[in-house]
Amino acid sequence: MSIRPPIALLAACCLAACTQFPELDRTISPEMAAADYPALVPLEPLLAQATAGRVDAQATQARLEARVARLRSRAARMRGAILSGRERQRLAEGLQ
């Protein structure tokens, strides 16, 4: 076992111990220090309000499946013949 890793770890700890910490004593203004504590409110209304905006996964899935079905139906209709039999015949006669 080499002695270098423990010495390197000790040197890193010593360097970290020399760091300057930020001035935390005067970060709160006098107005904030003199302010009252916030009012305590019941948790249930806040939770109900938070869950009210959630997406209903089952309803979303149903809407997406209905939209997919409509789009597939529309695509199937678009794959059909564009010209009727009579129009196709007139076109064939005009090309001769």
Phi and psi in degrees as a GROMACS rama.xvg file:
@    title "Ramachandran Plot"
@    xaxis  label "Phi"
@    yaxis  label "Psi"
@TYPE xy
-85.7041  151.125  SER-2
-90.3791  -9.04055  ILE-3
-65.4307  -45.5894  ARG-4
-58.8114  -45.2839  PRO-5
-62.7062  -35.6451  PRO-6
-67.8547  -39.8082  ILE-7
-64.9721  -39.9068  ALA-8
-65.248  -42.0821  LEU-9
-63.3696  -41.108  LEU-10
-64.7605  -39.7852  ALA-11
-65.2827  -40.2204  ALA-12
-65.5779  -39.0258  CYS-13
-65.1682  -40.3328  CYS-14
-66.4479  -38.3324  LEU-15
-67.5266  -30.4503  ALA-16
-69.7015  -19.3586  ALA-17
-88.6293  0.108384  CYS-18
-70.1358  153.915  THR-19
-91.995  129.008  GLN-20
-88.1095  146.939  PHE-21
-66.7114  155.294  PRO-22
-74.6015  108.287  GLU-23
-103.357  -10.271  LEU-24
-68.1208  -38.2889  ASP-25
-110.09  34.9559  ARG-26
-87.2398  -17.8212  THR-27
-98.3989  128.127  ILE-28
-70.2551  158.673  SER-29
-61.2042  -33.729  PRO-30
-64.4126  -41.2023  GLU-31
-66.9345  -39.0293  MET-32
-66.786  -31.874  ALA-33
-88.2499  -8.99169  ALA-34
-70.3818  153.173  ALA-35
-72.5774  159.227  ASP-36
-69.5108  151.829  TYR-37
-64.3982  152.536  PRO-38
-70.4594  139.277  ALA-39
-83.837  134.234  LEU-40
-123.404  155.727  VAL-41
-63.832  145.965  PRO-42
-79.9715  -30.5364  LEU-43
-60.059  -46.4854  GLU-44
-62.6129  -34.4166  PRO-45
-68.2642  -40.8208  LEU-46
-65.911  -39.4059  LEU-47
-64.0278  -38.8602  ALA-48
-68.6998  -36.2031  GLN-49
-70.1666  -36.606  ALA-50
-83.2092  -13.4448  THR-51
-66.169  -30.6276  ALA-52
-88.5662  4.79439  GLY-53
-73.1238  154.704  ARG-54
-85.5507  131.487  VAL-55
-81.2036  109.45  ASP-56
-63.4515  -39.8616  ALA-57
-68.4289  -41.7306  GLN-58
-66.6697  -40.4006  ALA-59
-63.4522  -43.342  THR-60
-61.432  -42.7181  GLN-61
-64.488  -42.8481  ALA-62
-63.6833  -41.013  ARG-63
-65.9478  -41.1717  LEU-64
-65.1648  -37.8992  GLU-65
-65.9099  -40.1377  ALA-66
-66.0198  -41.1649  ARG-67
-60.5423  -42.9309  VAL-68
-62.4666  -43.536  ALA-69
-63.3923  -42.2013  ARG-70
-66.9534  -38.9703  LEU-71
-65.7294  -39.1432  ARG-72
-64.0275  -43.2996  SER-73
-63.544  -41.9668  ARG-74
-63.8609  -38.1084  ALA-75
-65.0713  -40.4025  ALA-76
-65.3378  -34.1049  ARG-77
-74.7402  -20.5704  MET-78
-76.9066  -15.6623  ARG-79
-68.5308  177.111  GLY-80
-66.2561  137.18  ALA-81
-86.1329  -39.1663  ILE-82
-96.5836  142.972  LEU-83
-76.4411  170.131  SER-84
-59.1147  -41.2641  GLY-85
-66.6367  -42.8655  ARG-86
-65.2538  -37.8614  GLU-87
-64.8438  -38.7705  ARG-88
-66.8286  -44.0903  GLN-89
-60.4509  -40.545  ARG-90
-64.7434  -41.2843  LEU-91
-64.3236  -39.4104  ALA-92
-67.7357  -38.1754  GLU-93
-70.6622  -25.5122  GLY-94
-82.3345  -13.6404  LEU-95
